[in-house]
Amino acid sequence: MKESRVILVYFHLVLLKKVFCDLPTCNRIPLGIKIDPLPPDNRFELEIEGHPEKYIPEREYRVRLYSRSNDSTFIAFTIAAKEDSVYNEKNPRRPIPLKQGKIYIETSDGVNSQECDNTVMQSDVTPKRDVNVTWLAPPKGNRCVTLYALVAIKDGVWYNYDGPLIKKICEDDRQKVDLQPPENDDCNVCEEARYQLTLENLWLHNTHPLTFPENASARYGDLVGAVHSKEYSLWKYGGYASEGLQTLAEQGNTTGVEGEIQNKVSLFYDWVR
């Protein structure tokens, strides 16, 4: 009986070994080049559109691999993502991998690898100056993700992920209500819409007496807005206020900002007053 168990266990081990050996090996080196890579020389760069410092969970980002110079091209590439990990109390030698999101491509410039998870590679070896992929950020709680690229400029000559070819980005842990919503690039207005705007005064002398205006001129400032194309913006997060907008904020005078809006005739459609 004992001998049968030993034979059965041995058979299982042999079977498992055969199964794992038959699995395809993931080789992310472009064209399977056997030669060592060149040291980075900043000819190529991987960038996340908008250069965000942190990622918002489950939001899509465009990731671009491109040549920094007009005379440099590449024939093969790999774009992939590496997840973060957390400490494994049960087995400290094997950290628990988190999620890395998903990388995919929707153009003919590349294909999703059949052998390597979450990896996009070239579809042909024609010279390229840039390629774009989409990265869908992982759900909340997955800490940091490292996006990286490998580039081959010709057969036998390639660059490993280093320097400008690697980008580590961590999760933005702010609440959703505090985040700027994504722009809608597919907005086609066909009908008229009406909105009611209610202003509530939260600054009262009894609740916040510091620097509260004492004279009778304390009032709401004039309200002005405009219907305009997305190429024009009255203000931007982190940007400097224009002279007209500054005057509106400090004095309640809309003349300056109205003039600034009217100067953008090609982008301006109508007033909101």
GIBEL-V466846 format. One record per residue. N is the residue number from 1. RES is the residue in one small letter. SS is DSSP state (alpha for helix, beta for strand, coil for the rest). Layout:
<<N RES SS> <N RES SS>>
//
This chain:
<<1 m coil> <2 k alpha> <3 e alpha> <4 s alpha> <5 r alpha> <6 v alpha> <7 i alpha> <8 l alpha> <9 v alpha> <10 y alpha> <11 f alpha> <12 h alpha> <13 l alpha> <14 v alpha> <15 l alpha> <16 l alpha> <17 k alpha> <18 k alpha> <19 v alpha> <20 f alpha> <21 c alpha> <22 d alpha> <23 l coil> <24 p coil> <25 t coil> <26 c coil> <27 n coil> <28 r coil> <29 i coil> <30 p alpha> <31 l alpha> <32 g alpha> <33 i coil> <34 k coil> <35 i coil> <36 d coil> <37 p coil> <38 l beta> <39 p coil> <40 p coil> <41 d coil> <42 n coil> <43 r coil> <44 f beta> <45 e beta> <46 l beta> <47 e beta> <48 i beta> <49 e coil> <50 g coil> <51 h coil> <52 p coil> <53 e coil> <54 k beta> <55 y beta> <56 i coil> <57 p coil> <58 e coil> <59 r coil> <60 e beta> <61 y beta> <62 r beta> <63 v beta> <64 r beta> <65 l beta> <66 y beta> <67 s beta> <68 r coil> <69 s coil> <70 n coil> <71 d coil> <72 s coil> <73 t coil> <74 f beta> <75 i coil> <76 a beta> <77 f beta> <78 t beta> <79 i beta> <80 a beta> <81 a beta> <82 k beta> <83 e beta> <84 d coil> <85 s beta> <86 v beta> <87 y coil> <88 n coil> <89 e coil> <90 k coil> <91 n coil> <92 p coil> <93 r coil> <94 r coil> <95 p coil> <96 i beta> <97 p beta> <98 l coil> <99 k coil> <100 q coil> <101 g coil> <102 k beta> <103 i beta> <104 y beta> <105 i coil> <106 e coil> <107 t coil> <108 s coil> <109 d coil> <110 g beta> <111 v beta> <112 n beta> <113 s coil> <114 q coil> <115 e coil> <116 c coil> <117 d coil> <118 n coil> <119 t beta> <120 v beta> <121 m beta> <122 q beta> <123 s coil> <124 d coil> <125 v coil> <126 t coil> <127 p coil> <128 k beta> <129 r coil> <130 d beta> <131 v beta> <132 n beta> <133 v beta> <134 t beta> <135 w beta> <136 l beta> <137 a coil> <138 p coil> <139 p coil> <140 k coil> <141 g coil> <142 n coil> <143 r coil> <144 c beta> <145 v beta> <146 t beta> <147 l beta> <148 y beta> <149 a beta> <150 l beta> <151 v beta> <152 a beta> <153 i beta> <154 k beta> <155 d coil> <156 g coil> <157 v beta> <158 w beta> <159 y beta> <160 n coil> <161 y coil> <162 d coil> <163 g alpha> <164 p alpha> <165 l alpha> <166 i beta> <167 k beta> <168 k beta> <169 i beta> <170 c beta> <171 e beta> <172 d coil> <173 d coil> <174 r coil> <175 q coil> <176 k alpha> <177 v alpha> <178 d alpha> <179 l coil> <180 q coil> <181 p coil> <182 p coil> <183 e coil> <184 n coil> <185 d coil> <186 d coil> <187 c coil> <188 n coil> <189 v coil> <190 c coil> <191 e coil> <192 e coil> <193 a coil> <194 r coil> <195 y coil> <196 q coil> <197 l coil> <198 t coil> <199 l coil> <200 e coil> <201 n coil> <202 l coil> <203 w coil> <204 l coil> <205 h coil> <206 n coil> <207 t coil> <208 h coil> <209 p coil> <210 l coil> <211 t coil> <212 f coil> <213 p coil> <214 e coil> <215 n coil> <216 a coil> <217 s coil> <218 a coil> <219 r coil> <220 y coil> <221 g coil> <222 d coil> <223 l coil> <224 v coil> <225 g beta> <226 a beta> <227 v beta> <228 h beta> <229 s coil> <230 k coil> <231 e coil> <232 y coil> <233 s coil> <234 l coil> <235 w coil> <236 k coil> <237 y coil> <238 g coil> <239 g coil> <240 y coil> <241 a coil> <242 s coil> <243 e alpha> <244 g alpha> <245 l alpha> <246 q alpha> <247 t alpha> <248 l alpha> <249 a alpha> <250 e alpha> <251 q alpha> <252 g coil> <253 n coil> <254 t coil> <255 t alpha> <256 g alpha> <257 v alpha> <258 e alpha> <259 g alpha> <260 e alpha> <261 i alpha> <262 q alpha> <263 n coil> <264 k coil> <265 v alpha> <266 s alpha> <267 l alpha> <268 f beta> <269 y beta> <270 d beta> <271 w beta> <272 v beta> <273 r coil>>
//
